[in-house]
Amino acid sequence: MHSDGEGGPQPRDDGLAEVDFDHLLREVLARVHGGQDLTQVDDSVVVALASAAGVAIENATLYEEAERRQAWLSATVEITSLLSEDTPTDTALQAVADRARSVSGADVAWVVSGSDPQDLHLEVVAGAPVDREAMHALPMEKSLASLVVRTGLPVSVDDLATDPRAVDPSSLDGWPQLGPMMALPLRSGSGIEGVISLAWTPERIDAFRRLDPRLPTSFAEQAALALQVARSREDRKRMSLLEDRDRIGRDLHDFVIQRLFGVGLGLESTVRMVPAGEPAQRLRQAIVDIDDTIKDIRRAIFALGTLEGSTDLQTEIEILVDRAAATMKLRPKLRLEGPIRTTVPAAVAPDLLAVVGEALTNVSRHARASTVEVRVVVDHDTLEVIVADDGRGMPPDVLESGLHNMRERAAGHGGGLGVESGAGAGTTLTWSVPLVEGGSTIQGG
């Protein structure tokens, strides 16, 4: 194997190209078939033929290797070019998996993201169906990807099914039976960003063994750097968006809320000078409406500081109410009072959301109400969920399947459920649980 020092291995040229080996070979074979002894010249011809054949084979091998290197280089350039544009990270990860699978000849390729061996996620797949729920259920913390993240070194195995360190995704619906696999670190300047895995079916193990692991390893490192640049760009955009939202939130607080608060104070002074009656009642209702509007604006200010995709308990409650409003002929009024997002324990939150959803579903199906109010209140050591409507009320013989579930959820946290209902007088549900020792433990501040 020869090299000119710049372009890698080059085909050999031993000065044999001018010799007519085809003619010489025919002469030697004619003598052999005629029973004649080979002369010294014939021996030299055979040796030269063998040398020429070796050169030809070596040249073919070098050409094939050069083609593979060029393919990986082109894939790297393509990924880098893609990520230099305004490309979402998910799209970029999918492109990395697609190109790695195409160039390597693997049957399936996938990318696992994360720098913590105990918190890895199978993100994208090329060459097999994508089932997010089933993919996320795989125990990636016990996989070869976890080993690669811990050690920072690539890993290759001949058979996924028999290697005790591996998690075999062949069990996923629609995936082929996989045998040999190569797991490569996505390494950037700040550490391991994830792992890209290439896998072949058992009958294609020769294709796996022919692949020089240095080529996909280099591709993975360059792809990781490009991905880091793309994520940094997304972080800058996110920061710019948060700064804009923060400015809008300050304007809403400093100007809109303060002006509404001033109007409310003026109305409170006015109502004292108005005789009791309908005008005074209207003024009091206007004061209540202004107070509710201020609370809505404050919730909107908080939502401005919460990026899409991030959730907290208060946001989840608002989403539930919004969904209910989409199916009901009215929009429920929502009041959130107290430090809900910092005080309600994680163990209580799912039951709280389930109760709000169940209560709104019951109102939608049975109440025939014109107004509905949902209040979630954290007051000292108690959490209360109050859902009140002005509907037709509950009949005395109502089946308590939903109410029974609410009571069970409350009892699980040492709380209870109260129901006030009368024919034509509406219904008020009060679900409460303690946030103290012996009930639910307060978390946060």
C-alpha positions in Angstrom: 0.0 0.0 0.0 1.4 3.4 -1.1 0.6 7.0 -0.1 1.6 10.3 -1.7 1.3 12.0 1.7 -1.8 14.0 0.8 -4.7 12.0 -0.6 -4.4 8.8 1.4 -3.6 5.4 -0.1 -2.9 5.6 -3.9 -3.0 2.7 -6.5 0.3 1.1 -7.2 2.1 1.3 -10.6 5.1 -1.1 -10.9 5.8 -0.5 -14.6 3.8 -3.5 -15.6 1.0 -1.7 -17.5 2.9 -1.9 -20.8 3.3 -5.7 -20.8 0.7 -7.8 -22.7 0.1 -10.3 -19.9 -3.0 -11.7 -21.6 -0.8 -12.9 -24.6 1.9 -14.3 -22.3 -0.7 -16.2 -20.2 -2.2 -17.8 -23.3 1.3 -19.0 -24.4 2.1 -20.5 -21.0 -1.2 -22.3 -20.7 -0.8 -23.7 -24.3 2.5 -25.2 -23.3 1.1 -26.7 -20.1 -1.8 -28.2 -22.0 0.6 -29.6 -24.6 2.5 -31.5 -22.0 5.7 -29.4 -22.4 7.9 -28.4 -19.5 7.8 -24.8 -18.4 10.9 -22.9 -19.2 12.7 -20.3 -17.0 11.0 -17.7 -19.0 7.6 -19.3 -18.3 8.4 -19.2 -14.6 9.2 -15.5 -14.8 5.9 -14.9 -16.7 3.9 -16.7 -14.0 5.6 -14.7 -11.3 4.9 -11.4 -13.2 1.3 -12.4 -13.7 0.9 -13.1 -10.0 2.5 -9.7 -9.2 0.1 -8.0 -11.6 -2.9 -9.7 -10.1 -1.8 -8.7 -6.7 -1.4 -5.1 -7.8 -4.9 -5.2 -9.5 -6.5 -6.6 -6.3 -4.7 -4.0 -4.2 -5.8 -1.2 -6.5 -9.4 -2.4 -6.4 -9.3 -2.5 -2.6 -7.8 0.9 -2.3 -10.3 2.3 -4.7 -13.2 0.8 -2.7 -11.7 2.2 0.5 -11.3 5.6 -1.1 -15.0 5.5 -2.2 -16.1 4.6 1.4 -14.0 7.5 2.8 -15.5 9.9 0.2 -19.0 8.7 1.1 -18.5 9.4 4.8 -16.9 12.7 4.1 -19.8 13.7 1.9 -22.2 12.7 4.7 -20.3 14.8 7.2 -20.4 17.8 4.9 -24.1 17.3 4.3 -24.9 17.2 8.0 -22.7 20.2 8.7 -24.4 22.1 5.9 -27.8 21.2 7.1 -27.1 22.3 10.7 -25.6 25.6 9.5 -29.1 26.5 8.5 -32.0 27.1 10.8 -32.7 23.4 11.3 -34.6 22.1 14.4 -32.6 19.7 16.5 -35.0 16.8 16.0 -34.8 17.2 12.2 -31.0 17.3 12.5 -30.9 14.1 14.6 -33.1 12.3 12.1 -30.7 13.4 9.3 -27.7 12.0 11.2 -29.4 8.6 11.7 -30.5 8.5 8.0 -27.1 9.4 6.6 -25.2 7.1 8.9 -27.5 4.2 8.0 -27.2 4.9 4.3 -23.4 5.2 4.1 -22.7 2.3 6.5 -25.1 0.0 4.8 -26.7 -0.8 8.2 -30.2 -2.2 8.3 -31.2 0.1 11.3 -29.7 3.2 12.9 -30.9 5.1 15.9 -29.7 8.0 18.1 -29.9 8.0 21.9 -29.6 11.4 23.5 -28.3 12.3 26.9 -25.1 12.7 28.9 -26.2 10.9 32.0 -26.0 7.1 31.7 -29.1 6.8 33.9 -31.2 9.2 31.9 -30.9 8.3 28.2 -33.7 8.5 25.6 -34.1 6.8 22.3 -34.8 9.9 20.1 -34.8 9.0 16.4 -34.7 5.8 14.2 -33.9 5.1 10.6 -34.9 1.9 8.9 -37.5 0.7 11.4 -41.0 1.9 12.6 -41.1 4.6 15.3 -43.3 3.9 18.3 -42.4 6.6 20.9 -44.1 5.0 23.8 -42.5 1.6 23.2 -39.1 3.2 22.5 -39.1 5.2 25.7 -40.0 2.0 27.7 -36.7 0.4 26.8 -34.3 0.3 29.8 -31.6 2.4 28.2 -29.8 2.8 31.5 -28.7 -0.9 31.1 -27.8 -0.7 27.4 -24.6 -0.5 25.3 -25.5 3.2 24.8 -25.1 3.7 28.6 -21.8 1.9 28.5 -20.6 4.2 25.7 -21.7 7.3 27.6 -19.9 6.1 30.8 -16.6 5.2 29.0 -16.6 7.6 26.0 -15.5 4.6 23.8 -17.2 3.0 20.9 -18.5 -0.6 21.4 -19.1 -3.3 18.8 -20.8 -6.7 19.4 -21.4 -9.6 17.0 -24.9 -10.5 18.4 -27.2 -8.2 20.3 -29.4 -11.0 21.5 -26.6 -12.9 23.3 -24.6 -9.9 24.7 -25.6 -9.4 28.4 -24.7 -5.7 28.3 -27.1 -4.9 25.4 -30.7 -4.0 25.2 -32.1 -5.6 22.0 -34.7 -3.4 20.3 -35.7 -6.2 18.0 -38.6 -6.8 20.4 -40.2 -3.5 19.2 -43.1 -4.0 16.8 -42.0 -4.0 13.1 -38.2 -4.0 13.8 -36.1 -6.7 12.1 -34.2 -9.3 14.1 -30.8 -7.7 14.7 -27.4 -9.3 15.2 -24.2 -7.3 15.0 -24.2 -3.7 16.2 -21.8 -0.8 16.6 -22.5 2.0 19.2 -20.5 5.2 18.7 -20.3 8.3 21.0 -21.6 11.6 19.8 -18.7 13.5 21.4 -18.4 17.3 21.4 -16.1 19.7 23.2 -18.3 19.7 26.3 -18.5 15.9 26.5 -20.7 13.1 25.3 -24.0 14.4 23.8 -25.4 10.9 23.0 -24.8 7.8 21.1 -25.5 6.7 17.5 -26.0 3.0 16.9 -25.7 1.0 13.7 -27.1 -2.5 13.5 -27.3 -5.3 10.9 -29.4 -8.4 10.6 -27.5 -11.6 11.5 -27.1 -12.8 7.9 -25.3 -9.5 7.0 -22.5 -9.8 9.5 -19.9 -9.7 6.7 -21.0 -6.1 5.9 -20.6 -5.2 9.6 -17.1 -6.7 9.7 -16.0 -4.9 6.5 -16.8 -1.5 8.0 -13.8 0.3 9.3 -15.1 1.7 12.7 -12.8 4.7 12.4 -15.0 6.1 9.6 -18.4 6.2 11.4 -16.6 7.3 14.6 -15.2 10.3 12.9 -18.6 11.0 11.3 -20.2 10.8 14.8 -17.7 13.3 16.3 -18.3 15.8 13.5 -22.1 15.3 13.7 -21.9 15.9 17.5 -20.1 19.2 17.0 -22.6 20.3 14.4 -25.5 19.3 16.8 -23.9 21.3 19.6 -23.8 24.4 17.3 -27.5 23.9 16.4 -28.5 23.5 20.1 -26.5 26.7 21.0 -28.4 28.5 18.3 -31.7 27.3 19.7 -30.7 28.3 23.2 -29.9 31.8 22.0 -33.3 32.0 20.3 -35.0 30.8 23.4 -33.1 33.4 25.5 -34.1 36.2 23.1 -37.8 35.0 23.3 -37.7 35.0 27.1 -36.3 38.5 27.1 -39.1 39.7 24.9 -41.7 38.0 27.0 -40.1 39.4 30.2 -40.4 42.9 28.8 -44.0 42.3 27.8 -44.7 40.9 31.3 -43.2 44.0 33.0 -45.2 46.3 30.8 -48.4 44.4 31.7 -47.6 44.6 35.4 -46.4 48.1 35.6 -49.0 49.7 33.4 -52.1 47.6 32.8 -52.4 46.0 36.2 -51.6 49.2 38.1 -54.2 51.1 36.1 -56.8 48.4 36.7 -56.0 48.4 40.4 -56.5 52.2 40.4 -59.8 51.9 38.7 -60.9 49.3 41.2 -59.9 51.5 44.2 -61.9 54.3 42.6 -65.0 52.1 42.2 -64.7 50.9 45.8 -64.7 54.6 47.0 -67.7 55.3 44.7 -69.8 52.3 45.9 -69.7 53.7 49.5 -71.5 56.8 48.2 -74.2 54.9 46.3 -77.4 53.9 48.1 -78.0 50.2 48.4 -79.8 48.8 45.3 -79.1 47.6 41.8 -76.5 50.4 40.9 -74.5 49.5 44.0 -74.7 45.9 43.2 -73.4 46.5 39.7 -70.5 48.5 41.0 -69.6 45.7 43.4 -69.8 43.2 40.5 -67.5 45.5 38.4 -65.0 45.5 41.2 -65.0 41.7 41.3 -64.6 41.5 37.6 -61.6 43.8 37.7 -60.1 41.7 40.4 -60.6 38.6 38.3 -59.1 40.4 35.3 -56.0 41.3 37.3 -55.6 37.6 38.3 -56.0 36.5 34.7 -53.3 39.0 33.6 -51.0 37.8 36.3 -51.5 34.2 35.1 -50.8 35.4 31.5 -47.6 37.1 32.7 -46.4 33.8 34.3 -47.3 31.9 31.1 -45.1 34.3 29.1 -42.2 33.1 31.2 -43.0 29.5 30.5 -41.7 28.1 27.2 -43.7 25.7 25.1 -43.1 22.1 26.1 -42.5 23.0 29.8 -45.3 22.3 32.2 -46.2 22.8 35.8 -49.3 22.0 37.9 -50.9 25.4 37.4 -50.4 25.3 33.6 -51.9 21.7 33.6 -55.0 22.9 35.4 -55.4 25.8 32.9 -55.1 23.3 30.0 -57.8 21.1 31.5 -60.2 24.0 31.8 -59.4 25.1 28.3 -60.2 21.6 27.0 -63.4 21.6 28.9 -64.4 25.0 27.4 -63.8 23.5 24.0 -66.5 20.8 24.5 -69.0 22.8 26.7 -71.3 25.7 25.5 -69.7 28.0 28.1 -66.2 28.8 29.4 -65.6 27.8 33.1 -64.2 30.6 35.2 -60.9 29.6 36.8 -59.5 31.0 40.0 -56.1 29.9 41.3 -55.2 31.0 44.8 -52.1 30.5 46.8 -48.7 29.0 46.0 -50.0 26.1 44.0 -47.0 25.3 41.8 -44.5 25.4 44.7 -46.6 23.8 47.4 -48.7 20.9 46.0 -46.6 17.7 46.3 -45.9 15.6 43.2 -47.8 12.7 44.8 -51.0 14.8 45.0 -50.8 16.6 41.6 -52.1 13.7 39.4 -55.1 13.2 41.7 -55.8 16.9 41.7 -55.9 17.0 37.9 -58.0 13.9 37.7 -60.6 15.4 40.1 -60.8 18.7 38.1 -61.2 16.7 34.9 -63.8 14.4 36.3 -65.8 17.2 37.8 -65.9 19.2 34.6 -66.9 16.2 32.6 -69.8 15.6 35.0 -70.9 19.2 34.6 -70.7 19.0 30.8 -72.7 15.8 30.6 -75.4 16.2 33.3 -75.6 19.7 34.8 -77.1 21.8 32.0 -75.4 24.8 33.7 -75.0 28.3 32.4 -72.0 29.2 34.6 -69.2 27.0 36.1 -66.5 28.1 38.4 -63.3 26.1 39.3 -61.3 27.2 42.3 -58.0 25.6 43.3 -56.9 27.0 46.6 -53.8 26.4 48.7 -54.4 28.0 52.1 -51.9 27.3 54.9 -51.9 23.5 55.3 -54.9 22.6 53.1 -55.4 22.1 49.3 -59.0 22.6 48.1 -60.6 22.1 44.7 -64.0 23.6 44.4 -66.1 23.1 41.3 -69.5 25.0 41.4 -72.2 25.2 38.7 -75.7 26.7 38.5 -77.2 23.6 36.8 -80.2 21.4 37.6 -78.5 19.7 40.6 -78.1 16.0 41.4 -81.0 13.7 41.8 -81.1 11.9 45.2 -80.5 8.4 43.6 -77.5 9.5 41.5 -74.9 6.8 40.8 -71.7 7.8 42.5 -69.1 6.2 40.2 -67.2 9.4 39.5 -67.9 10.8 43.0 -66.7 7.5 44.5 -63.4 7.8 42.6 -63.0 11.4 43.9 -63.6 10.3 47.5 -61.0 7.5 47.1 -58.4 9.9 45.7 -59.0 12.3 48.6 -58.9 9.5 51.2 -55.6 8.3 49.8 -54.1 11.6 51.0 -56.1 11.9 54.3 -58.7 14.2 52.8 -62.4 14.1 51.8 -65.0 15.2 49.4 -68.1 17.4 50.1 -71.1 17.7 47.9 -73.8 20.4 48.1 -76.6 20.0 45.6 -80.3 20.8 45.3 -82.9 20.5 42.5 -82.5 23.6 40.3 -79.9 25.1 42.7 -76.8 23.7 41.1 -74.0 21.6 42.6 -70.8 22.5 44.5 -68.0 19.9 44.9 -65.3 20.5 47.4 -62.3 18.2 47.3 -59.8 18.8 50.0 -56.6 17.2 51.3 -54.2 18.3 54.0 -50.7 19.4 53.2 -49.2 18.4 56.5 -47.5 15.5 58.2 -49.8 12.5 58.1 -51.5 13.7 55.0 -49.4 15.0 52.1 -46.0 16.4 52.7 -45.5 20.0 51.5 -42.7 20.3 49.0 -41.2 23.5 47.7 -41.3 26.9 49.4 
